[in-house]
Amino acid sequence: MPPRRGRPVRTGRCRCAARTPAPTAGANARRRCPVPGRADAPHHLIVWNRAVSSTVKPEPSTAPPVEGRTGLLARWRPRAAAATVWYLRLLALLNLVTVLAVPFRDQVQDHNEGEYFTPYLMTAGLSSVVLSVFLAVAMRRRKRAAWIFNVALGGVTFLVYVLLMALPEDGYDYVGHPFNWFSITLTGLFLLSLLVSRKEFTSKGDRSNPKTAAATFVAGLLVGAGIGSFLVWLNNSLTGAQFWDLFRYSLGRMVTVAPSQHLDSVISVSTWVNAVINAMSAVLFLLVIYVAFRSPRDKELLTPEDEARLRALLERQGERDSLGYFALRRDKAVVFSPSGKAAVTYRVVGGVSLASGDPIGDPEAWPGAIDAWLTEAREHAWAPAVMGASEEAGVIYARHGLDALELGDEAIVELDEFSLDGRAMRVVRQAYNRVKRAGYTVRIRRHDDVPECEMAELVERADHWRDGATERGFSMALGRLGDPGDGRCVMLECHDGDGELKALLSFVPWGEKGLSLDLMRRARDTENGLMEFMVIELLQRAEEVELERVSLNFAMFRSVFERGSKLGAGPVLRLWRSVLGFFSRWWQIESLYRANAKYRPIWEPRYLLFEKSSEIPRIGIASARAEGFITAPSLPALFRRRHARSAVAGPRVPVAESSGKG
């Protein structure tokens, strides 16, 4: 049996259980494990750093060195960039206060229209609030487009202020007001901070953003003015207005320009009509700002060459992670380490670069692949996140600046430890015997051994039994069934006493002698306990597929359900368990834990990794979208009956998308 994937040890003890005294040459000293390694397990290198052991020395980081960090200007760049972000946040707050407080709002407007002028973006308007918030978020993500926008607009504002101070208009004394000097100084400092921090803003935007934003603005104006014209025509209490007058009135309200005296003489509408037009203007403004600064979408999905390289890595290191085979989903992208010995697969969802499972390949090359993935994410202003990482990978990710949050546990059944005997297995044993007496039988085959005509029928049945049109699964689902490249996958077919197919289970390879659950489908009129019957049949007939271990479903928040039901559980833990139990009515959180616990498995913790705590809600939404719990609305989806199926490489017939674990 190949060694199980290594897990970091936090007690100063090597993975081969040899107690090694801590070295005295420093906290980061390294020492070889004194116990000779087995043929399948090399010597372990103990790294006495934060009380966490590691495997071999990691591959050097590939991140480009930052130039000039020893210089004064280089040291001030991050501080200057942070100052611009906080300035925009403060301006958003001040604008909001002035909007809500009428005296302040009137005073700011009088300043801007008289002999005073206020600092950059201080206008006491909701548009300024929204613009400041969007710019602050974009600048915090170090987007180059936001920096260019602020430099251009801030530079024009500063230049206008300088010209007004140098060349005052008749009747206005700009130089004599101290507040003007404060405004020009603050605007100049903001512009100076932008110029000093120029090299900090390296995140690229989509090249199509300016064109798309301009097209959105023009189209939105035309649509909004058209709708406004119709509303004005319905509610106009005066006569004599032509269509062009109605359109000009609505267009003027969309851009907050007061209509001319001629329009006042032919158009008079209720206040709510103007409010609706102004609301459409605000929505258009938000949409244009979003389109202008959105992160690019990753269009580079898994190519046949990438898939071939990943399969080669899985052949050598596939036994390390039970989720490794799911990296072959073709809706993912991949980035390799410089040596090509490791890779990170991910998908960009809602501006989040969402990786899943552990990196593929040699752990020695994991740091290089992680560095390349993080560099790409930061280059495009994507929020990096990892779903379902093991503890070993979590430690490596943590060294690259990511934090961890435990998601739940994966249920793993070891064949040499599984048995139906004993009182603890009485319920499972009774369910198994009941289904077996009902005449059900299970057929176990590799996908390669299933004829094409039979596979086509299985795919059709799996599609028919799918619960709903939305396909679920990302981190623990392959997303296809019947592909010729997945010949080593294992299919379980359950037939009733009359020989009719009633249920399907499909497992993907986990190394040479392991399987990981991918797909579960059954007819609605089947016996209770049918899935348990099929799993036990697989465990009892493991020699047919040379099986030694099986990874079953993933149980989210398993520790909450387990500890929350025990004597002495605190009120917070019991409350958290009650909340999860409530949501289990729709998402099967507790039922999955109960179903897995029947087999008395080994629980392997899985983690969510993220860079900033403030991005957890955003990452949660992206994860829910990737897993299929949330479907983002789109116009093409309204006219499609169902999603397109995954492409099939080769002559083999239909491919069904599959629901994964959890």
VOGU-3710 file (C-alpha; in Angstrom, 3 decimals, decimal comma):
1> mpprrgrpvr> 0,000/0,000/0,000  1,500/3,370/-0,957  2,002/5,810/1,883  -0,900/8,087/2,666  -0,414/11,708/1,806  1,749/13,366/4,378  0,336/15,737/6,953  2,340/18,394/8,775  3,122/17,584/12,392  2,849/20,390/14,916
11> tgrcrcaart> 4,498/18,646/17,876  8,122/18,565/16,773  7,708/14,941/15,727  8,640/13,570/12,312  6,035/11,888/10,143  7,785/8,571/10,651  7,159/9,037/14,408  10,820/9,465/15,390  11,169/11,979/18,203  13,923/14,404/17,304
21> paptaganar> 15,194/17,030/19,734  14,980/20,576/18,496  18,315/21,897/17,194  20,073/24,649/19,068  21,453/26,453/16,049  18,396/28,613/15,555  14,631/28,455/15,125  14,864/27,719/11,436  17,543/25,036/11,536  16,986/21,830/9,583
31> rrcpvpgrad> 17,846/18,261/10,539  17,451/14,938/8,799  15,251/12,341/10,439  17,504/9,739/12,122  15,181/6,826/11,359  16,029/5,094/8,055  13,310/5,538/5,463  11,401/2,688/3,906  11,589/1,919/0,224  8,420/3,889/-0,403
41> aphhlivwnr> 9,050/6,669/2,119  12,285/8,716/1,921  13,950/10,416/4,847  11,986/13,373/6,150  13,542/16,772/6,571  12,475/18,401/9,827  12,053/22,161/9,529  11,921/23,720/12,978  9,983/26,791/11,952  6,669/27,661/13,681
51> avsstvkpep> 6,657/24,064/14,980  5,638/22,741/11,551  7,468/19,927/9,782  7,852/19,833/6,036  9,071/17,481/3,375  12,063/18,266/1,207  13,443/21,741/0,730  10,929/23,761/-1,306  11,656/25,049/-4,738  12,905/28,659/-4,687
61> stappvegrt> 10,295/31,332/-5,193  9,818/32,484/-8,753  8,291/35,838/-7,866  10,339/38,643/-9,437  12,347/40,623/-6,903  11,096/44,086/-6,125  13,561/46,656/-7,409  14,803/49,478/-5,269  13,313/48,326/-1,981  16,349/49,750/-0,189
71> gllarwrpra> 15,705/53,252/-1,507  13,675/55,891/0,248  11,217/56,255/-2,628  10,642/52,505/-2,799  9,899/52,357/0,922  7,296/55,106/0,581  5,463/53,603/-2,401  3,218/51,186/-0,428  2,439/53,924/2,113  1,557/56,369/-0,643
81> aaatvwylrl> -0,705/53,798/-2,304  -2,448/53,122/1,007  -2,858/56,870/1,544  -4,713/57,259/-1,759  -7,104/54,450/-0,785  -7,835/56,003/2,611  -8,332/59,432/1,034  -11,017/58,025/-1,271  -12,693/56,211/1,628  -12,731/59,404/3,690
91> lallnlvtvl> -14,172/61,397/0,778  -16,923/58,808/0,313  -17,862/59,134/3,989  -17,802/62,946/3,912  -19,910/63,073/0,750  -22,449/60,731/2,329  -22,650/62,896/5,472  -23,173/66,049/3,427  -25,897/64,365/1,363  -27,796/63,350/4,506
101> avpfrdqvqd> -27,213/66,642/6,332  -28,911/69,420/4,374  -27,001/72,377/5,938  -23,628/70,819/5,091  -24,801/69,935/1,590  -25,938/73,487/0,878  -22,681/74,859/2,246  -20,553/72,590/0,045  -22,600/73,456/-3,028  -22,280/77,185/-2,244
111> hnegeyftpy> -18,516/76,752/-1,907  -18,233/75,047/-5,297  -20,374/77,699/-7,002  -18,854/80,753/-5,299  -15,389/81,836/-4,267  -14,445/78,537/-2,663  -13,508/75,173/-4,095  -13,355/71,874/-2,283  -10,778/69,042/-2,467  -10,796/66,440/-5,202
121> lmtaglssvv> -14,153/64,545/-5,450  -15,783/66,557/-2,630  -19,091/67,524/-4,259  -21,805/66,528/-1,727  -23,544/64,209/-4,176  -24,514/60,541/-4,275  -22,633/60,128/-7,527  -19,440/61,192/-5,764  -20,149/58,726/-2,954  -20,532/55,841/-5,399
131> lsvflavamr> -17,544/56,909/-7,482  -15,297/57,270/-4,416  -16,278/53,826/-3,125  -15,664/52,151/-6,470  -12,324/53,903/-6,893  -11,247/52,997/-3,344  -12,014/49,323/-3,956  -10,242/49,354/-7,323  -7,215/51,154/-5,878  -7,013/48,713/-2,966
141> rrkraawifn> -6,832/45,922/-5,531  -4,036/47,871/-7,242  -5,832/48,214/-10,566  -3,912/50,200/-13,136  -7,071/51,571/-14,782  -8,217/53,141/-11,501  -4,792/54,776/-11,057  -4,942/56,241/-14,575  -8,484/57,532/-13,968  -7,503/59,238/-10,702
151> valggvtflv> -4,346/60,745/-12,177  -6,272/62,142/-15,145  -9,242/63,505/-13,186  -7,161/64,595/-10,196  -4,602/66,260/-12,468  -7,298/68,222/-14,296  -8,853/69,252/-10,978  -5,495/70,388/-9,591  -4,670/72,290/-12,790  -8,031/74,095/-12,729
161> yvllmalped> -7,451/75,077/-9,105  -3,978/76,424/-9,900  -5,313/78,444/-12,825  -8,105/79,880/-10,685  -5,579/80,899/-8,047  -3,218/82,413/-10,627  -5,844/83,966/-12,908  -8,865/84,840/-10,767  -12,127/85,842/-12,407  -13,602/89,294/-11,980
171> gydyvghpfn> -15,501/89,599/-8,738  -13,949/86,511/-7,118  -11,050/86,522/-4,680  -9,857/82,902/-4,695  -6,456/83,735/-3,208  -7,872/85,424/-0,154  -9,739/82,378/1,175  -7,614/79,999/3,328  -9,967/77,091/2,574  -8,957/77,274/-1,097
181> wfsitltglf> -5,314/76,854/-0,129  -6,284/73,835/1,975  -8,214/72,318/-0,953  -5,432/72,815/-3,468  -2,827/71,469/-1,026  -4,875/68,347/-0,240  -5,583/67,719/-3,926  -1,903/68,207/-4,740  -0,839/65,763/-2,021  -3,290/63,194/-3,357
191> llsllvsrke> -1,879/63,646/-6,868  1,681/63,418/-5,533  0,837/60,185/-3,705  -0,519/58,748/-6,937  2,679/59,613/-8,804  4,924/58,225/-6,054  2,987/54,933/-5,879  2,778/54,441/-9,646  4,673/51,138/-9,646  2,373/49,686/-6,990
201> ftskgdrsnp> -0,603/49,638/-9,370  0,201/46,760/-11,693  -3,067/44,835/-11,860  -4,306/44,654/-15,417  -7,873/45,160/-16,472  -9,663/43,700/-19,423  -8,634/45,465/-22,632  -12,251/45,634/-23,694  -13,331/47,550/-20,566  -13,057/51,105/-22,014
211> ktaaatfvag> -14,969/50,193/-25,169  -17,561/48,214/-23,227  -18,008/51,037/-20,699  -18,467/53,611/-23,479  -20,951/51,380/-25,283  -22,800/50,744/-22,015  -22,990/54,485/-21,325  -24,346/55,357/-24,771  -26,797/52,460/-24,886  -27,940/53,148/-21,323
221> llvgagigsf> -28,561/56,806/-22,084  -30,633/55,961/-25,148  -32,662/53,279/-23,363  -33,172/55,436/-20,259  -34,150/58,465/-22,302  -36,586/56,346/-24,302  -38,260/54,976/-21,178  -38,289/58,439/-19,640  -39,872/59,915/-22,759  -42,691/57,401/-22,539
231> lvwlnnsltg> -43,287/58,200/-18,843  -43,227/61,947/-19,507  -45,681/61,527/-22,392  -48,084/59,624/-20,127  -47,917/62,165/-17,269  -47,382/65,493/-19,060  -50,055/68,003/-17,994  -49,166/70,517/-20,744  -49,617/70,378/-24,504  -47,464/71,190/-27,486
241> aqfwdlfrys> -44,485/68,954/-26,716  -43,038/66,985/-29,615  -41,220/63,654/-29,275  -37,849/65,399/-29,555  -38,837/67,667/-26,647  -39,762/64,644/-24,523  -36,519/62,903/-25,436  -34,399/65,993/-24,685  -36,133/66,436/-21,324  -35,490/62,808/-20,314
251> lgrmvtvaps> -31,924/62,878/-21,608  -31,241/66,054/-19,640  -32,575/64,484/-16,469  -30,423/61,398/-17,084  -27,268/63,517/-17,051  -28,641/65,806/-14,268  -28,796/68,860/-16,532  -31,731/71,202/-15,905  -34,112/71,505/-18,869  -34,329/74,750/-20,821
261> qhldsvisvs> -37,081/77,358/-20,445  -38,666/76,139/-23,689  -39,113/72,655/-22,243  -40,568/74,109/-19,024  -43,271/75,775/-21,098  -44,409/72,542/-22,764  -43,568/69,850/-20,165  -44,795/69,549/-16,592  -44,734/66,140/-14,889  -45,103/64,720/-11,402
271> twvnavinam> -42,134/64,495/-9,064  -42,103/60,692/-9,182  -41,413/60,732/-12,931  -38,261/62,784/-12,403  -37,313/60,468/-9,524  -37,632/57,400/-11,779  -35,459/59,027/-14,458  -32,843/59,978/-11,847  -32,900/56,421/-10,476  -32,223/55,048/-13,973
281> savlfllviy> -29,350/57,509/-14,222  -27,874/56,233/-10,941  -28,165/52,611/-12,068  -26,482/53,480/-15,357  -23,680/55,256/-13,512  -23,065/52,209/-11,304  -23,092/49,890/-14,305  -20,620/52,005/-16,270  -18,229/52,252/-13,312  -18,434/48,489/-12,746
291> vafrsprdke> -17,752/47,682/-16,394  -14,879/50,173/-16,566  -12,965/48,696/-13,608  -13,967/45,028/-13,581  -11,260/42,385/-13,512  -10,623/40,429/-16,691  -12,226/37,044/-17,103  -9,880/34,141/-17,534  -10,460/32,654/-20,978  -7,603/30,143/-20,956
301> lltpedearl> -9,219/26,842/-20,013  -7,622/23,429/-19,898  -6,089/22,551/-23,253  -5,339/18,984/-24,437  -1,626/19,652/-23,866  -2,281/20,863/-20,323  -4,456/17,839/-19,634  -1,725/15,491/-20,864  0,822/17,146/-18,550  -1,570/16,936/-15,603
311> rallerqger> -2,223/13,256/-16,254  1,530/12,640/-16,266  1,842/14,384/-12,885  -1,070/12,338/-11,508  0,567/9,103/-12,611  3,614/9,949/-10,505  2,004/11,736/-7,534  -1,701/10,911/-7,789  -1,860/9,022/-4,505  -1,101/12,159/-2,465
321> dslgyfalrr> -4,537/13,778/-2,763  -7,918/12,133/-3,221  -9,125/15,240/-5,096  -6,235/15,281/-7,524  -8,110/13,727/-10,445  -10,743/16,482/-10,296  -8,068/18,886/-11,531  -8,830/17,449/-14,988  -12,114/19,351/-15,207  -12,055/21,140/-18,545
331> dkavvfspsg> -13,635/24,328/-17,229  -10,505/25,024/-15,174  -7,281/26,777/-16,089  -3,840/25,622/-14,984  -0,534/27,237/-14,111  2,634/25,156/-13,788  5,728/25,658/-11,680  8,891/26,757/-13,531  10,231/23,202/-13,351  6,953/21,731/-14,639
341> kaavtyrvvg> 6,839/19,292/-11,711  3,761/20,821/-10,056  0,642/22,721/-11,063  -2,302/24,632/-9,576  -5,673/24,398/-11,312  -8,249/27,118/-10,816  -11,313/28,856/-12,222  -12,034/32,598/-12,168  -15,531/33,265/-10,820  -16,698/36,788/-10,030
351> gvslasgdpi> -13,163/38,165/-9,819  -12,002/35,304/-7,559  -9,248/32,932/-8,689  -10,660/29,786/-7,097  -8,293/26,830/-6,820  -9,421/23,463/-5,466  -7,674/20,710/-3,589  -3,905/20,459/-3,262  -1,460/21,420/-5,994  -0,801/18,580/-8,421
361> gdpeawpgai> 2,639/17,004/-8,594  5,784/16,890/-6,487  5,479/18,772/-3,158  9,039/19,983/-3,692  7,748/22,100/-6,598  4,502/23,244/-4,929  5,915/26,640/-3,839  6,873/27,455/-7,430  3,395/26,631/-8,720  1,741/28,583/-5,894
371> dawlteareh> 3,959/31,596/-6,584  3,030/31,517/-10,270  -0,675/31,238/-9,430  -0,558/34,118/-6,936  1,438/36,271/-9,359  -1,173/35,754/-12,057  -4,008/36,496/-9,619  -2,429/39,741/-8,453  -1,587/40,739/-12,008  -5,295/40,646/-12,891
381> awapavmgas> -6,631/41,836/-9,495  -8,245/38,470/-8,771  -8,807/37,497/-5,150  -6,893/34,212/-4,573  -8,714/31,442/-2,704  -8,424/27,671/-2,319  -11,287/25,287/-1,585  -10,757/21,905/0,007  -7,018/22,012/0,638  -5,497/19,413/2,930
391> eeagviyarh> -3,522/20,372/6,013  -0,213/19,669/4,293  -1,039/21,983/1,388  -2,561/24,518/3,773  0,773/24,915/5,550  2,544/25,576/2,233  -0,131/28,068/1,172  0,151/29,785/4,568  3,834/30,424/3,917  2,734/32,390/0,858
401> gldalelgde> 0,511/34,736/2,857  -2,829/32,893/2,836  -4,921/32,309/5,950  -6,961/29,165/6,631  -10,498/28,390/7,751  -11,600/24,808/8,360  -14,465/23,866/6,043  -15,159/20,323/7,149  -13,871/16,794/6,798  -13,537/14,254/4,030
411> aiveldefsl> -14,646/10,700/4,820  -12,025/8,098/3,858  -12,577/4,369/4,312  -9,506/2,135/4,590  -10,281/-1,398/3,411  -8,036/-3,051/6,005  -9,955/-1,278/8,802  -13,509/-1,690/7,481  -15,853/-4,403/8,733  -19,615/-4,912/9,012
421> dgramrvvrq> -19,205/-6,793/12,263  -19,925/-5,273/15,649  -22,751/-3,394/17,300  -21,627/-0,033/15,869  -22,315/-1,289/12,324  -25,650/-2,927/13,135  -27,796/-0,291/11,348  -25,660/-0,381/8,197  -25,580/-4,175/8,244  -29,362/-4,394/8,533
431> aynrvkragy> -29,898/-1,904/5,686  -27,464/-3,835/3,502  -29,163/-7,170/4,181  -32,628/-5,694/3,571  -31,692/-4,348/0,133  -29,900/-7,571/-0,745  -32,945/-9,670/0,153  -35,046/-7,434/-2,123  -33,086/-8,870/-5,059  -30,778/-5,951/-5,918
441> tvrirrhddv> -27,400/-6,717/-7,481  -24,358/-4,546/-8,251  -22,065/-4,712/-11,270  -18,572/-3,199/-10,938  -16,548/-2,281/-14,032  -13,887/0,102/-15,174  -15,160/2,627/-17,711  -12,840/1,103/-20,288  -14,706/-2,198/-19,912  -18,125/-0,670/-20,611
451> pecemaelve> -19,131/-0,937/-24,302  -19,987/2,315/-26,043  -23,660/1,441/-26,481  -24,017/0,615/-22,766  -22,151/3,771/-21,755  -24,508/5,866/-23,882  -27,470/4,320/-22,039  -25,833/4,940/-18,642  -25,188/8,558/-19,576  -28,811/8,977/-20,611
461> radhwrdgat> -30,049/7,472/-17,351  -27,705/9,663/-15,313  -29,020/12,775/-17,058  -32,606/11,648/-16,525  -32,089/11,044/-12,804  -30,340/14,337/-12,190  -32,179/16,482/-9,657  -32,814/19,803/-11,415  -31,279/21,469/-14,442  -28,395/23,097/-12,538
471> ergfsmalgr> -25,296/20,909/-12,365  -23,511/21,011/-9,027  -19,923/20,304/-8,227  -16,531/21,920/-8,761  -13,875/21,003/-6,221  -15,015/17,368/-5,827  -16,687/16,571/-9,147  -15,279/15,718/-12,563  -18,108/17,371/-14,477  -18,453/14,680/-17,155
481> lgdpgdgrcv> -19,281/11,009/-17,598  -18,285/8,609/-20,339  -15,262/10,475/-21,652  -12,698/8,171/-23,358  -9,866/9,725/-21,346  -11,421/8,552/-18,064  -11,116/4,840/-18,703  -9,690/4,049/-15,260  -12,775/5,415/-13,523  -14,983/2,777/-11,893
491> mlechdgdge> -18,717/2,425/-12,581  -21,172/0,718/-10,207  -24,526/-0,251/-11,714  -27,321/-1,421/-9,437  -30,171/-3,520/-10,900  -33,338/-4,711/-9,199  -34,670/-8,266/-9,232  -36,112/-7,771/-12,722  -32,771/-6,632/-14,129  -33,769/-2,977/-14,487
501> lkallsfvpw> -31,103/-0,344/-13,818  -31,961/1,649/-10,690  -28,823/3,510/-9,574  -25,314/4,522/-10,636  -22,131/5,364/-8,787  -18,973/6,565/-10,510  -15,549/6,856/-8,871  -12,409/8,536/-10,185  -8,927/7,100/-9,602  -6,960/8,052/-6,519
511> gekglsldlm> -3,496/6,803/-7,269  -3,086/3,171/-8,194  -5,238/1,566/-5,502  -7,685/4,224/-4,401  -11,000/5,645/-5,578  -12,758/8,938/-4,951  -16,524/9,328/-5,272  -17,636/11,492/-8,184  -21,237/10,793/-9,215  -24,319/9,481/-7,386
521> rrardtengl> -27,587/8,986/-9,283  -30,620/6,827/-8,595  -34,256/6,484/-9,560  -36,763/8,054/-7,190  -38,739/4,854/-6,608  -35,842/2,818/-5,210  -35,391/1,240/-1,778  -33,988/3,275/1,103  -30,375/2,397/1,742  -29,613/1,608/-1,900
531> mefmviellq> -26,519/3,832/-2,002  -25,175/2,287/1,212  -25,725/-1,149/-0,338  -23,695/-0,177/-3,407  -20,831/1,301/-1,369  -20,602/-1,785/0,833  -20,648/-4,027/-2,237  -17,676/-2,065/-3,571  -15,824/-2,398/-0,265  -16,497/-6,123/-0,003
541> raeevelerv> -15,500/-6,804/-3,617  -12,494/-4,502/-3,611  -10,227/-7,151/-5,151  -12,096/-6,828/-8,451  -10,579/-3,362/-8,973  -7,506/-3,763/-6,724  -8,866/-1,322/-4,191  -7,349/-0,370/-0,832  -9,036/2,909/0,133  -12,090/4,939/-0,875
551> slnfamfrsv> -12,840/8,639/-0,462  -16,548/9,261/0,076  -18,527/12,477/0,497  -17,238/15,676/2,055  -19,019/16,680/5,273  -19,056/20,435/5,859  -18,737/21,563/9,486  -18,585/17,966/10,693  -16,927/18,947/13,967  -19,835/21,276/14,775
561> fergsklgag> -22,389/18,475/14,491  -20,190/16,012/16,354  -19,170/18,234/19,272  -22,444/20,170/19,398  -24,439/17,042/20,210  -22,190/15,922/23,066  -22,654/16,564/26,752  -21,054/19,810/27,861  -21,257/21,631/24,530  -21,326/25,385/25,058
571> pvlrlwrsvl> -24,227/27,663/24,104  -22,378/29,143/21,102  -21,594/25,707/19,706  -25,182/24,524/20,236  -26,518/27,654/18,537  -24,169/27,169/15,583  -25,286/23,547/15,309  -28,952/24,622/15,332  -28,326/27,164/12,556  -26,589/24,559/10,397
581> gffsrwwqie> -29,372/22,103/11,116  -31,911/24,640/9,881  -30,070/25,166/6,589  -29,652/21,399/6,228  -33,302/21,272/5,166  -32,214/22,612/1,780  -28,486/21,880/1,447  -28,112/18,472/3,155  -25,294/19,575/5,429  -26,104/17,355/8,421
591> slyranakyr> -27,507/14,459/6,385  -24,213/14,073/4,504  -22,323/13,890/7,770  -24,730/11,256/9,131  -24,556/9,239/5,914  -20,743/9,186/5,961  -20,434/8,495/9,672  -22,183/5,127/9,188  -18,995/3,657/7,712  -16,852/4,828/10,662
601> piwepryllf> -14,344/6,458/8,300  -11,124/8,331/8,840  -11,916/12,046/8,838  -9,428/14,177/6,917  -9,876/17,934/7,497  -10,195/20,243/4,511  -9,621/23,993/4,548  -10,639/27,198/2,815  -7,627/29,425/2,179  -7,853/33,143/1,537
611> eksseiprig> -5,621/36,212/1,546  -7,803/38,833/3,253  -10,624/38,297/5,727  -12,619/41,105/4,139  -12,892/39,045/0,946  -14,482/35,989/2,608  -18,067/37,000/1,612  -16,923/37,515/-1,972  -15,112/34,172/-1,951  -18,166/32,472/-0,444
621> iasaraegfi> -20,396/33,745/-3,244  -17,848/32,695/-5,873  -17,597/29,227/-4,297  -21,385/28,855/-4,241  -21,522/29,849/-7,915  -18,766/27,410/-8,837  -20,440/24,560/-6,952  -23,803/25,314/-8,577  -25,698/26,504/-5,492  -26,060/29,994/-6,984
631> tapslpalfr> -26,684/30,592/-10,676  -25,705/33,986/-12,019  -28,456/35,337/-14,324  -27,564/35,908/-17,964  -29,598/36,801/-21,003  -28,485/33,792/-23,088  -29,507/31,454/-20,268  -33,066/32,750/-20,472  -33,378/31,378/-23,994  -31,564/28,082/-23,488
641> rrharsavag> -33,417/25,038/-22,218  -30,323/23,616/-20,574  -26,624/24,178/-20,329  -24,394/22,876/-23,081  -22,740/19,562/-22,317  -19,020/19,205/-21,903  -17,125/18,559/-25,116  -16,063/14,982/-25,834  -12,619/14,384/-27,248  -13,077/11,420/-29,555
651> prvpvaessg> -15,835/9,357/-31,105  -17,384/8,178/-27,882  -20,976/9,350/-27,486  -22,762/11,639/-25,113  -21,086/13,054/-22,046  -23,249/13,748/-19,013  -22,261/16,329/-16,461  -22,133/14,869/-13,003  -22,920/15,989/-9,507  -20,013/15,632/-7,151
661> kg> -19,496/15,160/-3,462  -21,226/17,192/-0,823
//
